[in-house]
């Protein structure tokens, strides 16, 4: 909690964007009690600042609102200096967790274990000491203690479903739907600022119309967004978007599409039509043409994953099941499987596979691609993740057009596991700034603040963040446009971004001279606001 003992901080001679303006204001921003307390001339003398003020010399660098990652899998990364360093060097000060319908809370001992195993290659292990499950309040309190960043949390509907019905594909009964609503509303009361669906992951993919309608109704009733990894991207985007938009139309819920990637000419007219019909719709995207997910989701039929990880692994160990997959299933996925690279293989016998294409892994292991898939999933206990090269139909121009849309929020979809993770966790926000502001000049600095901070702050309950003005919460970063660069690549995915060396969260420096500052006390500023 920010305390009265915190010294005032002056950021002297900074340039900063103002809403609706394309030029940059210049001044000295004074911060006290975690908020902007004054804006003074750029060359103000230290004698005119409050006694005891610390001073950061901006020297003309651009003071931007701290960036908010609207879609992060930082559950297992927050509190780790090396991972937070990568985020802070991009200017990221806030993250939205609980994505794709699966997270660490709200969980019981049984559901925590199931979700952790299934999503091991995305979220990583549960926080130490919390293996028996967590409430949303407990998880948010944990991150407030250990992390420099501001966190918001969605209620993950798949995790709620696991608590009630395991990994069963059976529709929820009326009683179970009421249970799911009770759990969801409790999580919202504890600070969750939205609900997330993972409609291509199990068990979320088993949700029927009644279950989805219940969540949309709760979202509409509470005024919080219903966030969905939709049931179809790329060429299938019309189907995935259509299902979510129909829920919004039926219930009045505000909706948000997770990590939208598709040909722009296919997806954006659907978005525009929904907005034109009064649907409250936003989406996020990241600036790369490759995705990252768990191997099981892409490579196995959903019915094989019913009933939980143990049953999935037992079925995959059965020679008859493997023979059927080789005959009837894997041939239909040949093109997709040719686009996969192993990002994490959580087993010592497969560590060598990280960073190699699945095709290369199969060749070096002397087995078919189908057998390599099964062996990887079984040996790692579902702990295999992959980077996915998107189809040629979705090009750089599509990524750019989607990011330029007025309903867009910036995200990384960052996953922090393995020796060859996707570089988006270390580069997305620096990359968007470099390309859209400095390179293509699609955005002014003010528009960059909207895309990368202000819209997410409004959508996901971050309070008065996302803008530099009196009384706003002081989550800021200083950007040197001359040295700004994303350095992370697919070959070297954890290289730190350049150009952002000073970051402030709730008025306290958390990155100084490019290095993380020591954590002394939580940096939260109270209960999330919607």
C-alpha positions as CSV (number, residue, x, y, z in Angstrom):
1,X,0.0,0.0,0.0
2,X,1.4,3.4,-0.9
3,X,2.1,5.2,2.4
4,X,2.5,8.8,3.6
5,X,6.2,8.1,4.1
6,X,6.8,7.9,0.4
7,X,8.9,10.9,-0.7
8,X,7.6,13.2,-3.4
9,X,9.0,12.6,-6.8
10,X,9.6,15.1,-9.6
11,X,10.1,14.1,-13.2
12,X,11.8,17.2,-14.6
13,X,11.9,18.4,-18.2
14,X,9.7,15.6,-19.6
15,X,7.6,15.6,-22.7
16,X,4.2,14.0,-22.4
17,X,1.0,13.4,-24.4
18,X,-2.3,15.0,-23.7
19,X,-5.6,13.4,-24.8
20,X,-6.8,14.5,-28.2
21,X,-3.6,16.3,-29.1
22,X,-1.0,15.2,-31.6
23,X,1.8,17.4,-30.1
24,X,3.6,16.8,-26.8
25,X,3.4,19.0,-23.8
26,X,6.7,19.8,-21.9
27,X,6.9,20.2,-18.1
28,X,8.0,18.8,-14.8
29,X,5.5,16.3,-13.3
30,X,5.3,16.2,-9.5
31,X,4.1,13.0,-7.9
32,X,3.0,12.7,-4.3
33,X,1.1,10.0,-2.5
34,X,1.2,7.8,-5.6
35,X,-0.6,10.4,-7.8
36,X,0.2,13.4,-10.0
37,X,0.2,16.4,-7.6
38,X,1.3,19.1,-10.0
39,X,2.6,20.0,-13.4
40,X,5.2,22.7,-13.4
41,X,7.6,24.4,-15.9
42,X,10.2,22.0,-17.4
43,X,13.1,23.9,-16.0
44,X,11.8,24.4,-12.4
45,X,14.5,24.8,-9.9
46,X,14.8,22.1,-7.2
47,X,14.3,24.8,-4.6
48,X,10.7,25.3,-5.7
49,X,9.9,21.6,-5.3
50,X,8.6,20.1,-2.0
51,X,11.3,19.6,0.5
52,X,12.9,16.2,0.3
53,X,11.7,15.5,-3.3
54,X,13.5,12.9,-5.4
55,X,14.2,14.1,-8.9
56,X,14.4,12.1,-12.2
57,X,15.9,14.1,-15.0
58,X,13.9,13.2,-18.1
59,X,16.1,15.3,-20.3
60,X,13.4,15.5,-22.9
61,X,12.4,11.9,-22.8
62,X,8.7,11.2,-23.3
63,X,6.7,10.5,-20.1
64,X,4.1,7.9,-21.2
65,X,1.3,6.3,-19.1
66,X,2.5,2.9,-18.0
67,X,1.4,0.3,-20.5
68,X,-1.2,-2.2,-19.6
69,X,-1.0,-5.7,-21.1
70,X,-4.6,-6.5,-21.8
71,X,-3.8,-10.3,-22.2
72,X,-1.0,-11.8,-20.2
73,X,-0.2,-15.2,-18.9
74,X,2.0,-13.8,-16.2
75,X,0.6,-15.9,-13.4
76,X,3.8,-17.8,-12.9
77,X,6.1,-14.9,-13.9
78,X,5.2,-12.1,-11.6
79,X,7.5,-11.8,-8.6
80,X,10.4,-13.2,-10.6
81,X,13.0,-10.5,-11.2
82,X,14.1,-11.8,-14.5
83,X,10.6,-11.9,-15.9
84,X,9.5,-8.6,-14.5
85,X,12.6,-7.1,-15.9
86,X,11.5,-8.0,-19.4
87,X,8.1,-6.4,-18.8
88,X,9.4,-3.2,-17.2
89,X,11.9,-2.6,-20.0
90,X,8.9,-2.3,-22.3
91,X,7.2,0.1,-20.0
92,X,4.6,-2.4,-18.9
93,X,3.2,-1.5,-15.5
94,X,0.0,-3.4,-15.4
95,X,-1.3,-6.8,-16.6
96,X,-4.7,-8.5,-16.9
97,X,-4.5,-12.1,-15.7
98,X,-7.0,-15.0,-15.7
99,X,-7.1,-15.3,-19.5
100,X,-8.4,-18.0,-21.8
101,X,-10.7,-19.3,-19.0
102,X,-8.0,-20.9,-17.0
103,X,-6.0,-19.6,-14.0
104,X,-4.9,-20.2,-10.4
105,X,-8.1,-18.9,-8.9
106,X,-10.8,-19.5,-7.8
107,X,-9.7,-23.1,-7.1
108,X,-10.1,-25.9,-4.7
109,X,-7.3,-28.4,-4.1
110,X,-8.7,-30.7,-6.8
111,X,-9.4,-28.1,-9.4
112,X,-6.0,-26.3,-8.7
113,X,-4.2,-29.5,-9.5
114,X,-6.2,-30.2,-12.7
115,X,-5.8,-26.7,-14.1
116,X,-2.1,-26.5,-13.2
117,X,-1.3,-29.7,-15.0
118,X,-3.4,-29.0,-18.1
119,X,-2.1,-25.4,-18.5
120,X,1.4,-26.1,-17.2
121,X,3.1,-24.9,-20.4
122,X,1.3,-21.6,-20.3
123,X,0.8,-20.4,-16.7
124,X,3.5,-22.5,-15.0
125,X,3.3,-23.8,-11.4
126,X,1.0,-22.5,-8.7
127,X,2.6,-20.1,-6.3
128,X,4.6,-21.9,-3.6
129,X,2.5,-22.6,-0.5
130,X,-0.8,-22.3,-2.4
131,X,-1.1,-25.8,-3.9
132,X,-4.4,-26.4,-2.0
133,X,-6.1,-23.7,-4.1
134,X,-6.7,-20.0,-4.0
135,X,-9.5,-17.5,-4.0
136,X,-9.3,-14.4,-6.3
137,X,-8.7,-12.3,-3.2
138,X,-5.8,-14.4,-2.1
139,X,-4.2,-14.5,-5.5
140,X,-4.5,-10.7,-5.9
141,X,-3.0,-10.2,-2.4
142,X,-0.2,-12.6,-3.4
143,X,0.7,-10.5,-6.4
144,X,0.4,-7.3,-4.5
145,X,3.1,-8.7,-2.1
146,X,5.5,-10.1,-4.6
147,X,5.2,-8.0,-7.8
148,X,6.2,-4.6,-8.9
149,X,3.3,-4.5,-11.4
150,X,-0.4,-3.6,-11.0
151,X,-2.6,-6.7,-11.6
152,X,-6.2,-7.2,-12.5
153,X,-7.9,-10.5,-12.7
154,X,-10.6,-12.1,-14.8
155,X,-12.8,-14.9,-13.5
156,X,-11.7,-17.9,-15.6
157,X,-14.9,-19.7,-16.5
158,X,-13.0,-23.0,-17.4
159,X,-11.5,-23.0,-13.9
160,X,-14.9,-22.5,-12.4
161,X,-16.2,-25.4,-14.5
162,X,-13.4,-27.6,-13.3
163,X,-14.3,-26.9,-9.7
164,X,-17.9,-28.0,-10.3
165,X,-17.6,-30.7,-13.0
166,X,-14.0,-31.6,-13.5
167,X,-13.0,-32.1,-17.1
168,X,-16.3,-33.8,-18.0
169,X,-17.9,-32.8,-21.3
170,X,-21.4,-33.2,-19.8
171,X,-23.5,-30.0,-19.8
172,X,-23.9,-28.4,-16.5
173,X,-27.1,-29.1,-14.7
174,X,-29.3,-26.2,-13.5
175,X,-27.9,-26.7,-10.0
176,X,-24.3,-26.6,-11.3
177,X,-25.1,-23.4,-13.3
178,X,-26.2,-21.8,-10.1
179,X,-23.0,-23.0,-8.4
180,X,-20.9,-21.5,-11.2
181,X,-22.8,-18.2,-10.8
182,X,-22.2,-18.2,-7.1
183,X,-18.5,-18.8,-7.5
184,X,-18.2,-16.2,-10.2
185,X,-20.1,-13.5,-8.3
186,X,-17.9,-14.2,-5.2
187,X,-14.8,-13.8,-7.3
188,X,-16.1,-10.5,-8.6
189,X,-16.9,-9.3,-5.1
190,X,-13.2,-10.1,-4.3
191,X,-11.9,-7.9,-7.0
192,X,-12.2,-9.7,-10.4
193,X,-12.9,-7.1,-13.1
194,X,-14.3,-9.4,-15.9
195,X,-15.0,-13.0,-16.9
196,X,-12.9,-15.0,-19.3
197,X,-13.9,-17.8,-21.6
198,X,-11.5,-20.3,-23.3
199,X,-13.7,-21.8,-26.0
200,X,-10.9,-23.8,-27.7
201,X,-9.4,-25.2,-24.4
202,X,-10.9,-27.9,-22.2
203,X,-13.0,-27.8,-20.3
204,X,-14.2,-24.4,-21.6
205,X,-14.8,-25.9,-25.0
206,X,-17.5,-28.2,-23.5
207,X,-19.6,-25.2,-22.4
208,X,-23.1,-25.2,-24.1
209,X,-25.3,-22.3,-24.9
210,X,-26.9,-22.2,-21.5
211,X,-23.6,-22.0,-19.7
212,X,-22.3,-19.3,-21.9
213,X,-25.5,-17.3,-21.6
214,X,-25.2,-17.5,-17.8
215,X,-21.8,-15.9,-17.9
216,X,-22.9,-13.3,-20.3
217,X,-25.8,-12.4,-18.1
218,X,-23.5,-12.0,-15.1
219,X,-21.3,-9.8,-17.1
220,X,-24.2,-7.6,-18.2
221,X,-25.6,-7.5,-14.7
222,X,-22.2,-6.4,-13.1
223,X,-21.1,-4.1,-16.0
224,X,-17.9,-6.1,-16.4
225,X,-16.6,-7.4,-19.8
226,X,-17.0,-10.9,-21.0
227,X,-13.6,-11.8,-22.5
228,X,-13.3,-14.7,-24.9
229,X,-10.7,-16.8,-26.6
230,X,-13.3,-17.4,-29.3
231,X,-14.1,-20.6,-31.0
232,X,-12.3,-19.7,-34.2
233,X,-9.6,-17.5,-35.6
234,X,-8.0,-16.9,-39.0
235,X,-10.4,-18.2,-41.6
236,X,-12.8,-19.3,-38.8
237,X,-12.9,-15.8,-37.3
238,X,-16.5,-15.1,-38.5
239,X,-17.7,-18.1,-36.6
240,X,-15.8,-17.3,-33.4
241,X,-16.7,-13.6,-33.5
242,X,-20.3,-14.4,-34.4
243,X,-20.8,-16.6,-31.3
244,X,-19.5,-13.9,-28.9
245,X,-21.4,-11.1,-30.6
246,X,-24.7,-13.1,-30.4
247,X,-24.1,-13.4,-26.6
248,X,-23.7,-9.7,-26.4
249,X,-26.8,-9.0,-28.4
250,X,-28.9,-11.4,-26.3
251,X,-27.8,-10.2,-22.9
252,X,-26.4,-6.7,-23.3
253,X,-23.0,-7.8,-22.1
254,X,-19.9,-5.8,-23.0
255,X,-17.5,-8.2,-24.8
256,X,-13.8,-8.4,-25.5
257,X,-12.1,-10.6,-28.1
258,X,-8.8,-12.1,-26.9
259,X,-5.7,-11.8,-29.1
260,X,-7.6,-11.2,-32.4
261,X,-5.6,-12.6,-35.4
262,X,-7.2,-13.1,-38.8
263,X,-7.2,-11.5,-42.2
264,X,-8.3,-7.9,-41.5
265,X,-10.7,-7.8,-44.4
266,X,-12.5,-10.8,-42.9
267,X,-12.6,-9.8,-39.2
268,X,-12.9,-6.0,-39.1
269,X,-16.1,-5.6,-41.0
270,X,-17.7,-8.0,-38.5
271,X,-16.3,-5.9,-35.6
272,X,-17.5,-2.7,-37.3
273,X,-21.0,-4.1,-37.9
274,X,-21.3,-5.1,-34.2
275,X,-20.2,-1.6,-33.1
276,X,-22.6,0.0,-35.5
277,X,-25.4,-2.1,-34.0
278,X,-24.6,-0.8,-30.5
279,X,-22.6,-3.8,-29.2
280,X,-19.9,-2.7,-26.7
281,X,-17.0,-4.6,-28.2
282,X,-13.2,-4.3,-27.9
283,X,-10.3,-6.6,-28.7
284,X,-6.6,-6.9,-28.1
285,X,-3.8,-8.0,-30.4
286,X,0.0,-8.5,-30.3
287,X,2.4,-7.5,-33.1
288,X,3.6,-10.8,-34.3
289,X,2.5,-13.4,-36.9
290,X,3.1,-16.4,-34.7
291,X,1.1,-17.5,-31.7
292,X,1.9,-19.7,-28.7
293,X,-0.1,-22.3,-26.9
294,X,-0.1,-25.8,-25.5
295,X,0.5,-28.7,-27.9
296,X,-2.4,-30.7,-26.6
297,X,-5.0,-28.0,-27.5
298,X,-3.8,-27.9,-31.2
299,X,-2.9,-31.6,-31.7
300,X,-5.4,-33.6,-29.8
301,X,-9.2,-34.0,-30.3
302,X,-11.2,-32.5,-27.5
303,X,-13.0,-35.7,-26.7
304,X,-9.6,-37.4,-26.0
305,X,-9.0,-34.7,-23.3
306,X,-12.3,-35.4,-21.4
307,X,-12.2,-36.3,-17.7
308,X,-8.8,-34.7,-16.9
309,X,-5.0,-35.0,-17.5
310,X,-4.6,-38.5,-16.1
311,X,-7.3,-40.0,-18.4
312,X,-5.8,-38.1,-21.4
313,X,-2.3,-39.4,-20.7
314,X,-3.7,-43.0,-20.2
315,X,-5.5,-42.9,-23.5
316,X,-2.4,-41.6,-25.3
317,X,-0.4,-44.4,-23.9
318,X,-2.8,-47.0,-25.4
319,X,-1.4,-48.4,-28.7
320,X,-4.9,-48.7,-30.2
321,X,-5.7,-45.0,-29.5
322,X,-2.4,-44.0,-31.1
323,X,-3.1,-46.2,-34.1
324,X,-6.5,-44.5,-34.6
325,X,-5.0,-41.0,-34.3
326,X,-2.3,-41.9,-36.8
327,X,-4.9,-43.2,-39.2
328,X,-7.8,-40.8,-38.8
329,X,-6.6,-37.6,-37.0
330,X,-3.0,-36.6,-37.5
331,X,-3.3,-36.7,-41.4
332,X,-6.0,-33.9,-41.1
333,X,-3.6,-31.7,-39.2
334,X,-0.5,-32.2,-41.4
335,X,-0.4,-28.5,-42.5
336,X,-0.9,-27.2,-39.0
337,X,1.6,-29.5,-37.5
338,X,4.2,-28.3,-40.1
339,X,3.9,-24.8,-38.6
340,X,4.7,-25.7,-35.0
341,X,7.9,-25.0,-33.1
342,X,8.5,-26.5,-29.6
343,X,8.7,-23.6,-27.0
344,X,8.8,-25.7,-23.8
345,X,9.1,-29.5,-23.2
346,X,9.1,-30.0,-19.5
347,X,11.1,-33.3,-19.3
348,X,14.8,-33.8,-19.3
349,X,14.6,-36.3,-22.2
350,X,13.0,-33.7,-24.4
351,X,14.8,-30.5,-23.3
352,X,16.8,-30.7,-26.6
353,X,13.6,-30.2,-28.6
354,X,13.0,-26.6,-27.3
355,X,13.5,-24.1,-30.2
356,X,13.2,-26.8,-32.9
357,X,10.3,-27.3,-35.3
358,X,8.0,-30.2,-34.6
359,X,9.1,-31.7,-38.0
360,X,12.7,-31.5,-37.0
361,X,12.0,-33.0,-33.6
362,X,10.3,-36.0,-35.2
363,X,13.1,-36.5,-37.7
364,X,15.8,-36.4,-35.0
365,X,13.8,-38.7,-32.8
366,X,13.3,-41.1,-35.6
367,X,9.6,-41.3,-35.4
368,X,6.5,-40.0,-37.2
369,X,5.1,-36.5,-36.3
370,X,2.1,-38.1,-34.8
371,X,4.1,-40.4,-32.5
372,X,6.4,-37.4,-31.6
373,X,3.3,-35.5,-30.6
374,X,2.0,-38.3,-28.4
375,X,5.4,-39.0,-26.8
376,X,6.0,-35.3,-26.1
377,X,2.6,-34.9,-24.4
378,X,2.9,-38.1,-22.4
379,X,6.5,-37.7,-21.3
380,X,6.0,-34.1,-20.2
381,X,2.7,-34.8,-18.6
382,X,1.0,-32.3,-20.9
383,X,3.8,-29.8,-20.2
384,X,4.6,-29.2,-23.9
385,X,4.1,-25.8,-25.5
386,X,4.4,-24.7,-29.1
387,X,4.9,-21.5,-31.2
388,X,2.5,-21.5,-34.1
389,X,3.3,-19.8,-37.4
390,X,0.1,-18.2,-38.7
391,X,-1.2,-19.0,-42.2
392,X,0.1,-17.0,-45.1
393,X,-3.4,-15.5,-45.6
394,X,-2.8,-13.5,-42.4
395,X,0.0,-11.1,-43.3
396,X,1.9,-8.1,-41.8
397,X,-0.7,-5.7,-43.3
398,X,-3.4,-7.6,-41.4
399,X,-1.6,-7.4,-38.1
400,X,-1.1,-3.6,-38.7
401,X,-4.7,-2.9,-39.7
402,X,-6.1,-4.8,-36.7
403,X,-3.8,-2.8,-34.3
404,X,-4.9,0.5,-35.9
405,X,-8.6,-0.1,-35.2
406,X,-10.3,2.2,-32.6
407,X,-11.5,-0.8,-30.7
408,X,-8.0,-2.2,-30.2
409,X,-6.1,-2.6,-27.0
410,X,-2.4,-3.6,-26.9
411,X,-1.4,-7.0,-25.5
412,X,1.4,-9.6,-25.5
413,X,-0.4,-12.9,-24.8
414,X,3.0,-13.4,-23.1
415,X,4.1,-16.8,-21.9
416,X,7.3,-17.0,-19.9
417,X,8.2,-20.7,-19.8
418,X,10.9,-22.8,-21.5
419,X,14.2,-21.9,-23.0
420,X,12.6,-20.7,-26.3
421,X,9.5,-18.9,-25.4
422,X,7.7,-16.5,-27.8
423,X,9.5,-13.2,-28.0
424,X,6.2,-11.3,-27.6
425,X,6.5,-11.4,-23.8
426,X,9.8,-9.4,-24.0
427,X,9.1,-7.2,-27.0
428,X,5.4,-6.5,-27.8
429,X,5.0,-3.0,-26.4
430,X,8.4,-1.7,-27.5
431,X,7.6,-3.2,-30.9
432,X,4.2,-1.5,-31.2
433,X,5.6,1.8,-30.2
434,X,8.6,1.5,-32.6
435,X,6.4,0.4,-35.5
436,X,3.2,2.4,-35.1
437,X,4.6,5.7,-33.8
438,X,8.2,5.9,-35.1
439,X,8.1,3.8,-38.2
440,X,4.7,3.7,-39.9
441,X,3.6,6.8,-38.0
442,X,0.1,5.4,-37.6
443,X,-0.3,6.7,-34.1
444,X,0.6,10.0,-32.4
445,X,2.1,9.6,-28.9
446,X,-1.4,10.4,-27.5
447,X,-3.0,7.7,-29.7
448,X,-0.3,5.3,-28.5
449,X,-1.3,6.0,-24.9
450,X,-4.9,5.2,-25.8
451,X,-4.0,1.9,-27.5
452,X,-1.5,0.7,-25.0
453,X,-2.8,2.1,-21.7
454,X,-5.9,4.2,-21.4
455,X,-8.4,1.9,-23.1
456,X,-7.3,-1.1,-21.1
457,X,-7.4,1.0,-17.9
458,X,-11.0,1.8,-18.6
459,X,-12.0,-1.7,-19.8
460,X,-10.4,-3.6,-16.9
461,X,-10.8,-1.4,-13.9
462,X,-7.3,0.0,-13.4
463,X,-8.8,3.3,-12.0
464,X,-7.4,6.7,-13.1
465,X,-4.4,5.3,-15.0
466,X,-3.5,5.7,-18.7
467,X,-3.1,9.5,-18.8
468,X,-0.8,12.2,-17.4
469,X,-3.0,14.7,-15.6
470,X,-3.6,16.0,-12.1
471,X,-4.7,13.4,-9.6
472,X,-4.1,10.5,-12.0
473,X,-2.4,7.4,-10.6
474,X,1.3,7.7,-11.3
475,X,2.1,4.6,-13.3
476,X,4.5,6.0,-15.9
477,X,7.5,5.1,-18.1
478,X,10.1,7.3,-19.7
479,X,10.7,6.6,-23.4
480,X,13.7,7.6,-25.3
481,X,12.5,7.5,-29.0
482,X,16.0,7.6,-30.3
483,X,17.1,4.3,-28.7
484,X,13.7,2.5,-28.6
485,X,13.9,-1.0,-29.9
486,X,12.5,-4.4,-29.3
487,X,15.5,-6.8,-29.4
488,X,13.8,-10.2,-28.6
489,X,13.7,-12.5,-31.6
490,X,12.5,-16.1,-32.2
491,X,16.2,-17.2,-32.0
492,X,16.9,-15.0,-28.9
493,X,13.5,-14.5,-27.4
494,X,14.4,-13.1,-24.0
495,X,16.6,-10.1,-25.0
496,X,15.5,-7.0,-23.2
497,X,14.0,-4.0,-25.0
498,X,15.9,-0.8,-25.3
499,X,14.8,2.8,-24.9
500,X,12.9,2.6,-21.6
501,X,15.2,2.8,-18.5
502,X,12.9,4.4,-15.9
503,X,9.5,3.1,-14.8
504,X,7.2,4.2,-12.0
505,X,4.3,2.4,-10.4
506,X,2.0,4.2,-8.0
507,X,4.6,6.9,-7.6
508,X,7.5,4.6,-6.8
509,X,10.4,3.9,-9.1
510,X,10.4,0.2,-10.0
511,X,13.0,0.4,-12.8
512,X,15.9,2.9,-12.6
513,X,18.7,3.1,-15.1
514,X,17.3,0.0,-16.8
515,X,17.5,-2.2,-13.7
516,X,14.7,-3.3,-11.4
517,X,14.5,-1.6,-8.0
518,X,14.2,-3.6,-4.9
519,X,10.7,-4.3,-3.6
520,X,10.1,-2.8,-0.1
521,X,6.3,-2.9,0.2
522,X,3.3,-3.6,-2.1
523,X,2.6,-0.9,-4.7
524,X,-1.1,-1.3,-5.0
525,X,-3.4,1.7,-4.5
526,X,-6.5,0.0,-3.1
527,X,-9.4,-2.0,-4.5
528,X,-9.8,-2.2,-8.3
529,X,-12.3,0.2,-9.8
530,X,-14.5,-0.6,-12.7
